[in-house]
Amino acid sequence: MKKLLILGAGTAGTMVANRMRRLLEESEWHITIVDQDETHYYQPGFLFIPFGMYSKNDVVKPKRDFIPKGVEFIVAPLERIEPDKNRVQLGKDGRYLYYDFLVIATGTQTQPDQTPGLREHEWYKSIFDFYTIEGARALAKHLRTWQGGRMVVNIVENPIKCPVAPLEFTMLADWFFHEQGLRDRVELIYATPLPGAFTKPIASKHLGAILERKGVKVEPEFLIERVDPDAKKIVSYDEREIAYDLLVTIPLNMGNAVIARSGMGDELNYVAVDPYTFVSPRYPNVFALGDAAALPTSKAGSVAHFAVDCFAENFLRYADGLEMLPTFDGHANCFIESGFGKGLLIDFNYETEPLPGMYPLPGVGPFALLQESEANHWGKLMFRWMYWNILLKGQELPLPARMTMAGKWKN
């Protein structure tokens, strides 16, 4: 019997387990998934917790609820991957799991300790994050009594999970403080290592214009070197300083430490794979999907969804001895909350940046691209139901996994 081993029961790993259990003959394949945590988090929902729109109950469910019948689920930390021996060592009891094919889906985590001064005595006092459930809840509690001042939203470095989330947070903060009657007492600063509001020029222009309209000051190319929590300021490598009363940070994101211990990753512990097939260039029976993969696209749930769609049928070919086809094109789309009951949508891939137009049906939508609308806001909120009930269970959506230019236009 062939063995498929999946490391990580987050978004990508769970989707792979569900899809492969349906596609692979149960009498011929044993599928195992390993994760050190039994709790699944709907991470896009963390964004809404600081503003009282979601609670912890909206974003938390047991991982076992989404592991399909016939898949072995092992809860244990990972000690080491030994690809030369086709095995993985568990950290709990030191035992080995052997595989014929390995899918690494260990995700990415924030590492505030990597920035000097960031996680010192002001952590969760005047310095917060919203990329963890603990940080989002602590920030929600803080904002209930905060009376204003300078809020600085800072991205330490890219890549990060959901690269539009810091923008969304900033725009939702603008809306939130308007609703609280505090906006005239709050200065909003968006400090980013990018040259503009976003990575892609057209989208950056659109999003930058929205931030400007909302009175948000953008500090571009701010590469943070340290935080001075006593003086309440962040300092860049070129010695630029930004003072804050409230710092909302997106810390450095890094892949799982097991990748470093196994000598399989880059300097941020992401696994190099072919960008079109997800197969490792070093180990032909090893794949990396989701945030764990070193790909030139967004680390976002939509990317994992489209990637798994492309990977599933391709893996069946590969397991039968055929070459994998270059089917994945880096497709990503993201709803972007802009506050006041509106949102935007962007759709792009490796080669094509976000463009205006309509999605998914040309001329009809119902979602406008790079344009604020109420439909996009409701699409964002509706996605939580789709995530729990469709995507995580590996169900297919009536949307193409590869990006299409239908409905888009260049400006």
C-alpha positions, 0 to 999 in steps of 0.5 A: 500500500502506498503512503501519502503523508501530509504535514500540517492540518491548516488550510492547504493540508486539510484541503489536500487530505480531503481531495486526495481521499476522494481521488485515491483508492482507499484500498491502495493508499494510506493517507496520514496528516500530522499537526501539533495543534487540534484547533483550526483557525479561520485566520482571515477572521482575525482582522475583524476581531479588534473592531468587534465584528467577529468573536473568537467563536467565529474563527475557531473549530476543531481540526478533526471536524474537517479531517475526512474519514479514512485519513489518519490524524496524528497530533504531534510536533514535528522534529525532522524531515529526512527526505533522503530516507523518505521519513519524518520524525515526530517530536512527541515520542521520536517515532518515524513515519515513512512515506512514498509521497510527502506534502509539506503544508506547515504554513507560516507563523509570526516571529516578533522576537526577530525584531529588536524591541518589538516583543518587550514590556510594551507587548499588548500594552502599546504594541499589538498584532492581529495575526494571532488570536491572542493579539487580535483579542488583546487589541479589541480589548485595548481599542474599547478604551483607547481615546486616540493618538497616533496609530502606526500600522507597520509591516516588518517585512514581506512575504506575509500571510494575506498581504492585503490584511494590513491595508484592510486593518488600516481602512477598517480602523478609519471607519471604526474611529469614525463610528466611535466619534474619535477620528479627528483625534486619531492620526493613522500612519501606514509604514510599509517596506514596499514603495507603495500601498501594495506590491503591484503598481496598478493596485498600489495606485488604486489602494494608495488613492483610497488611503489618501482619501481617508487621511492615512499617511503612507510611509513607503520603503520603511524597513524597520530595524528596531523598536524603541518601546520606551521612547515609543518609536520605530526606527528603520535601517536608514535611521528614519523614525516614526513615533507612535502612541499605538503600534499595530505590527505585522511581525516577520513571517517565517515558515515552520522551524522543522524546515530549518532543522531539516535543511530544506528551506530558505532563510525564512524557512520556506520550501523551494518548489517548482512554481507550476507543479509544487514538486521539490527540485531536490526530492521528486516525491516531495511537494510543498503547498500553501504558505509553506511553499516559496512561491512568487505569489500571495500567501493567502487562502485563495492561492491554497485553494487554486493550488490544490485544485491544480495539484490534485489531478496532476498528482494522480498523473504523477503517481502513475508515472507520468510527468506533472503538467505546469498547471498552476499560474499563481492565481490569487484573488482577495476581497479587501475590506475598505470600511463603511460597508464596502470592499474591493476585489483583486484578481491576479497571477504570476504574470498579470497584476490586478486589473479593473473589470468584473468578476467572475462573469464579464460585465455582470460580476457581481463583484467589481475589481479594484472598485469599492462596492457593497457587494464586495463587502458582503462577498468578504463576509460570505467567504467565512461560510464558504471556507468552513463548509466548502473550501476546507472540505476540498469541495470544488467551486464553479470557478476556474483555478487558472486566472482568466482575462475575461471581464478585465481591462487594462487602463 
